């Protein structure tokens, strides 16, 4: 069966053929006719089975029947006809690119909005009105709050990777977006897996949906060969480099569990002559876009990523995926290895499993209902104890005599002790037998001898001084000047003349 038999126009058929596809996938065979009929849709299919084209092609056909613009519909400033929500920036960019590719010959206006970049260019792109808007929920709500976009006339809503949006905590944002939409609309849910939460959400959003399940839920593509290597955590980096080098793998996507781990692994591989880069949530959007573009163009051999890249990355003929650490959520394993073996091609997925990850491995095998074979180490020799990687960078060793763990500057030795200081540690010094209070003072003054009285202030005895003393006592009676003078503390410091406060 061809794409033309699904009811698509010649313009779209030519666009699909230009991408190298001539036969629809099973999910496209069922999804395209259902969308063209205007039905709500709930699709569960494996990653890499053509879900994006399954909703992009029929949406373009509905917006532009027979490849022509509908004269009865005009664009209104800030209004959107089709809204596509995705969980990640990379997936949003990929979905938007699919619309641009398939609609290259159509008079289509589209835009893609997500966080991490400036909002002003996105607002300008939305201002004239759009046919299609692909967005992440967070940035879309920001634009709605600034009245930069009007969602009251949306005709079709697409939730792509809906389960991932819930996993990432976007459920409240999604509900806020849906509250801005008209109730009379067509809603499409596409995902690789459907959990109970997704089913409950679909029951609230969809109106008598057509349910499509091309494959059993939570299964992996058969064309992907899966292998597991049981190894100590400290040997994982060396083993990953060994497998890539010995197998002459030219394009490898490696998944780690943490952002810091992705950075460390990329630095290690790069230092060992394997060109690598890391992408994760702490990277700027420009850095993530450049690394992904270089990887797709084969300018970069290895891309190290967190699960932010596990959804929606469509890389042509990606041959190898490595799970440097197993995901905590078993379903994420399906999405990770689904980056390879796409569109009917074969691929390989390798998992490096440490002893503390055995439970995660068993959970994955239970979910996928298959046992993963153990791989051959191919002559791998574990690194020496001193070369083992650790989670923390190694501290520089202090030079002899540096003290406090800090190395001496420029290799200089620690200066010798002063002559008046004993070379013995303080703990070895003999302590006096008498208590501290009974020890004789070293100042030369006996204990019972009173301190000498300090000399008083040499203040002149005149009217000005008397007036100042009067003010100091709150204009009350002051002691006799003689007594005050005798009892006041004295000092040999010279006093400058004070100006008169009152003249008599």
Secondary structure as the mmCIF struct_conf table of DSSP 4:
data_model
#
loop_
_struct_conf.conf_type_id
_struct_conf.id
_struct_conf.beg_label_comp_id
_struct_conf.beg_label_asym_id
_struct_conf.beg_label_seq_id
_struct_conf.end_label_comp_id
_struct_conf.end_label_asym_id
_struct_conf.end_label_seq_id
STRN STRN1 UNK A 2 UNK A 2
BEND BEND1 UNK A 3 UNK A 3
HELX_RH_3T_P HELX_RH_3T_P1 UNK A 4 UNK A 6
TURN_TY1_P TURN_TY1_P1 UNK A 7 UNK A 7
HELX_RH_AL_P HELX_RH_AL_P1 UNK A 10 UNK A 18
TURN_TY1_P TURN_TY1_P2 UNK A 19 UNK A 20
STRN STRN2 UNK A 23 UNK A 23
HELX_RH_AL_P HELX_RH_AL_P2 UNK A 26 UNK A 36
TURN_TY1_P TURN_TY1_P3 UNK A 37 UNK A 38
STRN STRN3 UNK A 41 UNK A 44
TURN_TY1_P TURN_TY1_P4 UNK A 47 UNK A 48
BEND BEND2 UNK A 49 UNK A 49
HELX_RH_AL_P HELX_RH_AL_P3 UNK A 51 UNK A 63
BEND BEND3 UNK A 64 UNK A 64
HELX_RH_3T_P HELX_RH_3T_P2 UNK A 65 UNK A 67
BEND BEND4 UNK A 68 UNK A 68
TURN_TY1_P TURN_TY1_P5 UNK A 71 UNK A 72
TURN_TY1_P TURN_TY1_P6 UNK A 77 UNK A 78
STRN STRN4 UNK A 79 UNK A 79
STRN STRN5 UNK A 80 UNK A 86
BEND BEND5 UNK A 87 UNK A 88
HELX_RH_AL_P HELX_RH_AL_P4 UNK A 89 UNK A 102
TURN_TY1_P TURN_TY1_P7 UNK A 103 UNK A 105
BEND BEND6 UNK A 106 UNK A 106
STRN STRN6 UNK A 110 UNK A 113
BEND BEND7 UNK A 115 UNK A 117
BEND BEND8 UNK A 119 UNK A 119
HELX_RH_AL_P HELX_RH_AL_P5 UNK A 120 UNK A 127
TURN_TY1_P TURN_TY1_P8 UNK A 128 UNK A 128
STRN STRN7 UNK A 130 UNK A 136
HELX_RH_AL_P HELX_RH_AL_P6 UNK A 137 UNK A 145
TURN_TY1_P TURN_TY1_P9 UNK A 146 UNK A 147
STRN STRN8 UNK A 150 UNK A 150
TURN_TY1_P TURN_TY1_P10 UNK A 152 UNK A 153
STRN STRN9 UNK A 156 UNK A 160
TURN_TY1_P TURN_TY1_P11 UNK A 161 UNK A 161
HELX_RH_AL_P HELX_RH_AL_P7 UNK A 162 UNK A 167
TURN_TY1_P TURN_TY1_P12 UNK A 168 UNK A 169
HELX_RH_AL_P HELX_RH_AL_P8 UNK A 171 UNK A 179
TURN_TY1_P TURN_TY1_P13 UNK A 180 UNK A 180
BEND BEND9 UNK A 181 UNK A 181
BEND BEND10 UNK A 183 UNK A 184
STRN STRN10 UNK A 186 UNK A 191
BEND BEND11 UNK A 192 UNK A 192
HELX_RH_AL_P HELX_RH_AL_P9 UNK A 196 UNK A 205
BEND BEND12 UNK A 207 UNK A 208
HELX_LH_PP_P HELX_LH_PP_P1 UNK A 209 UNK A 209
STRN STRN11 UNK A 210 UNK A 213
BEND BEND13 UNK A 214 UNK A 215
TURN_TY1_P TURN_TY1_P14 UNK A 217 UNK A 218
TURN_TY1_P TURN_TY1_P15 UNK A 222 UNK A 223
STRN STRN12 UNK A 224 UNK A 230
HELX_RH_3T_P HELX_RH_3T_P3 UNK A 233 UNK A 235
HELX_RH_AL_P HELX_RH_AL_P10 UNK A 236 UNK A 246
TURN_TY1_P TURN_TY1_P16 UNK A 247 UNK A 248
BEND BEND14 UNK A 250 UNK A 251
STRN STRN13 UNK A 252 UNK A 255
BEND BEND15 UNK A 257 UNK A 258
HELX_RH_AL_P HELX_RH_AL_P11 UNK A 259 UNK A 271
TURN_TY1_P TURN_TY1_P17 UNK A 272 UNK A 273
STRN STRN14 UNK A 276 UNK A 279
TURN_TY1_P TURN_TY1_P18 UNK A 281 UNK A 282
BEND BEND16 UNK A 283 UNK A 283
HELX_RH_AL_P HELX_RH_AL_P12 UNK A 285 UNK A 296
TURN_TY1_P TURN_TY1_P19 UNK A 297 UNK A 298
BEND BEND17 UNK A 299 UNK A 299
BEND BEND18 UNK A 301 UNK A 301
STRN STRN15 UNK A 302 UNK A 305
HELX_RH_3T_P HELX_RH_3T_P4 UNK A 307 UNK A 309
BEND BEND19 UNK A 310 UNK A 312
TURN_TY1_P TURN_TY1_P20 UNK A 316 UNK A 317
STRN STRN16 UNK A 320 UNK A 323
BEND BEND20 UNK A 324 UNK A 325
BEND BEND21 UNK A 328 UNK A 329
HELX_RH_AL_P HELX_RH_AL_P13 UNK A 330 UNK A 337
TURN_TY1_P TURN_TY1_P21 UNK A 338 UNK A 339
BEND BEND22 UNK A 340 UNK A 341
TURN_TY1_P TURN_TY1_P22 UNK A 343 UNK A 344
STRN STRN17 UNK A 347 UNK A 353
HELX_RH_3T_P HELX_RH_3T_P5 UNK A 355 UNK A 357
HELX_RH_AL_P HELX_RH_AL_P14 UNK A 358 UNK A 368
TURN_TY1_P TURN_TY1_P23 UNK A 369 UNK A 369
BEND BEND23 UNK A 370 UNK A 370
HELX_LH_PP_P HELX_LH_PP_P2 UNK A 371 UNK A 372
STRN STRN18 UNK A 373 UNK A 374
HELX_LH_PP_P HELX_LH_PP_P3 UNK A 375 UNK A 376
TURN_TY1_P TURN_TY1_P24 UNK A 378 UNK A 379
HELX_LH_PP_P HELX_LH_PP_P4 UNK A 382 UNK A 384
HELX_RH_3T_P HELX_RH_3T_P6 UNK A 385 UNK A 387
BEND BEND24 UNK A 391 UNK A 392
HELX_LH_PP_P HELX_LH_PP_P5 UNK A 393 UNK A 399
TURN_TY1_P TURN_TY1_P25 UNK A 400 UNK A 401
TURN_TY1_P TURN_TY1_P26 UNK A 404 UNK A 405
HELX_LH_PP_P HELX_LH_PP_P6 UNK A 406 UNK A 408
HELX_RH_3T_P HELX_RH_3T_P7 UNK A 409 UNK A 411
HELX_LH_PP_P HELX_LH_PP_P7 UNK A 412 UNK A 418
TURN_TY1_P TURN_TY1_P27 UNK A 419 UNK A 420
BEND BEND25 UNK A 421 UNK A 421
BEND BEND26 UNK A 423 UNK A 424
HELX_RH_3T_P HELX_RH_3T_P8 UNK A 426 UNK A 428
BEND BEND27 UNK A 429 UNK A 429
HELX_LH_PP_P HELX_LH_PP_P8 UNK A 430 UNK A 432
BEND BEND28 UNK A 433 UNK A 434
HELX_RH_3T_P HELX_RH_3T_P9 UNK A 436 UNK A 438
BEND BEND29 UNK A 439 UNK A 439
HELX_LH_PP_P HELX_LH_PP_P9 UNK A 440 UNK A 441
BEND BEND30 UNK A 442 UNK A 444
TURN_TY1_P TURN_TY1_P28 UNK A 447 UNK A 448
BEND BEND31 UNK A 449 UNK A 449
HELX_LH_PP_P HELX_LH_PP_P10 UNK A 450 UNK A 454
STRN STRN19 UNK A 455 UNK A 456
BEND BEND32 UNK A 462 UNK A 462
HELX_RH_AL_P HELX_RH_AL_P15 UNK A 463 UNK A 472
TURN_TY1_P TURN_TY1_P29 UNK A 473 UNK A 475
BEND BEND33 UNK A 476 UNK A 476
HELX_RH_AL_P HELX_RH_AL_P16 UNK A 481 UNK A 487
BEND BEND34 UNK A 488 UNK A 488
STRN STRN20 UNK A 490 UNK A 490
BEND BEND35 UNK A 492 UNK A 493
HELX_LH_PP_P HELX_LH_PP_P11 UNK A 496 UNK A 500
BEND BEND36 UNK A 501 UNK A 502
#
